[in-house]
């Protein structure tokens, strides 16, 4: 089978979407399929000025194919440089989506030679869902949407998106009063249309799969699209197994957050929890490693509270082993937006694989997995008092830092058996359904 993948994120960048699709591409290639990817060149993890960006290739897309680490072929689209603000993000995603559409004409020869049997679009970025639908129509192929979060329902939380970013710019204030409201309404409508007409949907949590199946039943469209759970259990960036911190004698607690410091995480909740615990006489050392829209606001909060906490930017993968070994417990952290109840952060699986004790500030399926698999403690989001109490309890009784091997074993089974089977199942099912007379 020949499969065309549309994505706004791809290797050699090192992020969750990139690592997910390097793994899924390898599964497809090893199963004997050809994979062609349309994605922009790496640019999200570096600051790119307009002079550096301005070239025919970056605007219109490349002509030559690259070969990825998983055996996939990559055709690079055009793009506009990304930035931390919502307006920069919107411009960036819109530019990539527009380039992908234009490439159906400008790269028609390459696409015709490939002649895909199936198109898969991975979301976010949000415009990719709509582009995938258009491209599939142009190529007369079925399409699958890889829906990695509870979109478009998360758009309903747009009023709270910037609450953790600190003071907003005048541009953002003006744009969110009207244009942004209109844009999100149009995006939600277009995205729902693309999702409802998709031949298949891949989600990353069972709760989201069941939620979408119930939605199909309410709309009288049960069975019209195939929905499968394809979890984010891609291999971690390091293979070490953490030591048992329940055997360590200490009156301090080292807490690590290594991940996106973004709008949906609102990691300042953890910063406030450290302050509460510190005021009660508990020694907690918080280390935040990552990047995102709320990084600077979080740094300012740490400095204003005067707590034992540091925040640093993303580090290379080969440094993660030492960071994880330092930690007594690691945070998986989301805010209390209702759609996030149907999200399981990929960090959940990574920490289970490495045997690192987890402090899971989550609800829904993510909370249940942590509790059922003995991976750590669960605390409700946006409750710094409860989080401070949970950490104090770990200091008072460090035996609670010992984690069950069940989590590591469960993730390994999901990675090696369950998820590859579910992924190939939906690919074959959608393709076979389309070929039936």
N, C-alpha and C positions, 0 to 999 in steps of 0.2 A: 504494500500500500504506500502511496505517496501522500505525505501529510504536510500541509502548510501551517506554520505556527506564526501568529501575530502577537508581538509583545513589545512593550516599551522599556523593558529591562532585560539585559542579557549579559552573559560573561563577555569579557573577563572581569566585570564588576562583581563584587562579593556582597550580595545581599540575599534576603530570603527569596524573592521572586527568581533571581538568577540561579541560586542553588537548587531551588525546587525544579526548575525546568532543565537544568543540566542533568539532573537525576532522571526526570521523566523522559528526556530526549534519549538518554542512554538505554532506558527500558525499551523504547520504540526501535532504536537502531539494533539492539541485541535481538529483538524479535523479528528482524529482517525487513524493517520498513525504512523508507527514505524520508528524511526530515529536512525541509527547507524553512528557514526562519527569516522573517522580516522584522528587524529591530534596529533602533538607532545605535550609533557607536557609543562606547562608554563615556559618560559625561556627568552622571549624577554625583559622583564622589570626588569631583574636582571643580574648582572655580574656573570658569572659562569666560574670558572677556570677549567682547564682540569682535575685536580684531583677530583673535585666535580662532574664533568660530567661523568667521566669514570666508567661505569657500564654496565652490560649486557642489562639492561632494556633501558638505554638511547641510546645504540648503535643499538640494534635489535628490540626494541619495547616491550611493556608490554604484559602480557598474560591475565590479569584480566580486566574485563570491569568496567568502572566507570559510574555513573549515573549523568547527568548534571542537572542544575537548571531548565531546560525546559522540563525535562522528557526524554531527549535523552540519548542513551548509547554511551560511548566514549571508543575507543580503541586507546591507545597512541602509536604513532610511535617512531622510533629512531630519533636522531637529532645530529647535531654538533653545539656547542655554537655560538650564533649570536654575531655580533659586529657592530660598527657604519660605518665602511668602506664598499665600494662596494665589495671588495674581500671577506670580512667576510660574507657579506649578500649573495653573490653568493654561497659560500661554505655551508652556513646554509641551504639555500633553496634547493640546490642540494642534500644535505644529507637527508633532510626530504622526498624529492621526491623519492630518491632511496629506502629509508626505506619503503615508501608506496607501491612501486612495489614489493619489497621482501616479504612484508606481505601477498601478494596474494598467496604466497607459504607457508610461515612459519605460517600464521594464517588462513590457508585454511579451517580448520574445523569450526572456528567461522564464517567465511564469508559464508561458505556453509550452515550452520545452519540458518543464517539470510536470505540468498537467496534473495538479493535485486531485486526489480522491476525497479529501476531507480537509476542512479548515478548522483550526482551534485558535481561539483568541483568549488571552489570559488577562484578567481584571483583578485589581486596578493596574493600569490607569483606566478610568471610566470610559473615555471615548472608544477604547478598543472593542468593547462589546458591539457598539453601533457599526464601527468599521468592519468588524468580522462579518456581521450580517450582510453589509453591502458587498464585500469581497466574495462571499459565498454565492450571492446572487449572480454576480458578474461571471464567476467561474462555474456556475451551475453545480455546486457541490453542497452537501450537508455541512452543518457547522456545530461545534461544541464550544460553550463558554466555560472557561476555567474561572470560577467565581471564588476568589480566595478569602473574601470577607462578606459580611451581610449587606452587600450593596444590592439595590439602591436605598435600602432602608436607613443606612447611616446618614444619608443626605438630610433626613429629618432632624438630625442633631446639629445641623449647620450653625445654629445660633450659639452653640457652645464650643465651636471648633477653635476659636482664638482665645478662650478664657485662660489658657495656661501659657500664652506666648508673651505676656507682658503688655506694654503699651503699644497700641496699634498705630500704624501710619495713617496720615490723612487720606492717602489713596485708598487704603483698605476700608476706612470708615465710610468714605463716599461710595465706593463700589458696592459695599454690602447693603446699602440702603435701598437699592433698586435693581441695578444690573445683575448683581450676584443672585438675588432672589429669583429673577427671571431665568437666569442661566441654570440654576439648580432645578427649577421646575421643568424646564425643557429637557435637561439631562435625565431626570428621573423618568419622564415620560418615554423618551427615546430608548433608555436602557431597559425599561420594562418591556417595551415592544420587542427589542432584540432578544431578551431572555424568554419571553413567552413564545416566540417563534423559533427558538433554538431546537435543534434535533436532540441535543444533549446538554446537560449541565453537570459540571464537576464542582463539588464543594470540598471544604477542608474539615468539616465537622458533621457528625451524624445528626445533631440537633438542627442544623441548617438544612440538611437533606430532607428531614421529616417536615420541617416548617414549609419548605417549598412544595413538597408533595401534598400537604394539607391545602396550600394555596391553590394548587392545580385542581384539587377536588372541589373547592369552593367555586372556582371559575368554570366548573364542568369540563375541565380539560385533563382529567386524570389519565395518565398513560400517554399523553400526546408528546411528551419529551422524556427522555431517559435521564434520571438523576442518580449520580453515584458519589459516594464519599471517597475522596482521594486525599488522605491526610498528608500533612507537611512533615513526614518522617524521613526526609532526606538525611544522608549521613552527616554527622557533625564534623566541624572543621578540625577537631582534635580527637585522638583516639584514647586518651588516657582515662583511667577510672579514678575518681576522687577517693581520698582516704576517708575513713569513718571519723567524722568530727565529733561523734558522740563519745569517743574515747579520749578526746583531748581535754586537758584540765585548764580551764581559763574562766575568768570572770568577765571577759569581754566577748562581744559577738561581732564578727566580721560579716557585713552584709554587702553583697554585690548586685548591682543591676548592670547587665551588659546587653544592650539592645537599643532600639530606637527611642530617642528622647523626644517623643512627639505629642501630638494633640490627643490621640486616643489613649495614651499612657498616663498623662498627668502625674508624672513622677514626683511632683512637689508634695503630693500626699505622703510619700515615704519620707521626704525631708522633714515634714512637720512631725511625723511619728518619731523620728530620731530625737527631735527637740523635746517631745513629751517624755520619752524614756530617759533622756539625759537629765531632765529636771527632776526625775524621780530617783536619780542616783544610779542608773544603769549605764554601762559603758558600751556604746554601739559605734562601730566604725563603718560608715556607709561609703561605698565607692561606686560611682556611676561612670560607665564607659560606653560611649556611643555618640550619635549625632541625631539632630532632628530640630523641628521647628521651635521647641520650648527649651533648647539647650541653654541659651543665654539667660532666660528668665529663671530657670532652675538654679543656675550658678549664682544669680543675684540673691535668690532666696536663701541659699546655703550661707552666703557671706553675711546676710543681714541677721540670720539666726545664731551665728557663731557656734555651729555644731561640729562634731568630728565627722566631716564628710568632704569628699573630693569629687570633682567631675572632670572628665577628660574626654578627648575625642576618640573616635574609633581607632583600634589598634590592629596590627597585622595578625592574621590567624595563628601564626607560630608563637605569639605571645599569650594566647588564651589559656594555655595549660597552666602557667604560673598564676594567672589571675583566678582561675577556677580553684586551684589548690589553696589559694589564700582564703577563699570564702568559706565561712561556716554554713551560710545559707545564701541562696541566690533568689532574687526577685523575678517573678513573672507578674507584670503589673498592667492592669487596664482600668479605665475609668468606668463610671456606672451607666453609660449609655445602654439602653435596652437591647439594641441589636447585637451588642458585643457579648451578650449572654450566649449567642450561637456561634461564638468564635473560640477557637483553641489556638493560642499563640504558638508558633513553631518552637519557641524557646522552651516550652513545656516538655516537648519530646527530647530536645537536646540535653536538658538537665537530667532527665530520667536516664538517658543513654549513658551519661557520664557518672551517674551515681551521686550527683550533687543535690544536697537537701534544698527543697524549694519552699519559699514563702510565696504562695499563690494569692495575689490580690485580684481575684476574678470571681465570676459567678457562672452558673449554668454548667455546660458540659466540661469546661476546663476545670472547674472546682470539683466536679464528681470524679474525674479521672485522677486528680491529685489525691483525693481522699481514698478512693477504692484501691489504688495501686501503692499506697503508703509512701508517696513521694515527698511529703512534708506537711506544712500547715496551710490552711486556707483561711483567708480573711476577706470580709466584704469590702468592695471598693469604696473610696471616699470616706473612710472611717479611720483617721489617724490614731484615735484613741485605741481602737481594737488592734491595730497593727502594732502599736507600742506595747500593748499588753502581751501580744503573741511573742514578740521578741524578748520581752522580760521573762516570760515563761521558759523560753529556750535557754536563757542564761541561768535561771534557777535550777533547771533540770536538763543538762546537756545530753542526757541519754535520748531525748526527743529528737536530736539531730541525726540519729542513726536511721538510714532509709532502707526500705525493703528492696530486694533485688527484683521484685515483681514488675516494677516500672521498666527497668532495663530489658527484661525478658519480653514484656508485652510490646515495647517499641521495636525490638528486633524482629518479632514475628510480623508486626505490621509492615515493617520496611521490606522484609525479604519475601513475604508471602501474600499477605492480605491486600495491600495497596497495589502492587504490580498487577495482581489478578483483576482487581476492580477497575484499574486504569485501562488495561487492554480490553476488558469486557465491554466498557462503554464505547471504546474506539471501534471494535469489531461490530458491536450491535448497531451503532449508528450507520456505519458503512454498509452493512448487510441490508439494513432496512431500506436504505436509499437505492440499493441495487435491485431490490425485489420489484417485479413488474407490477 
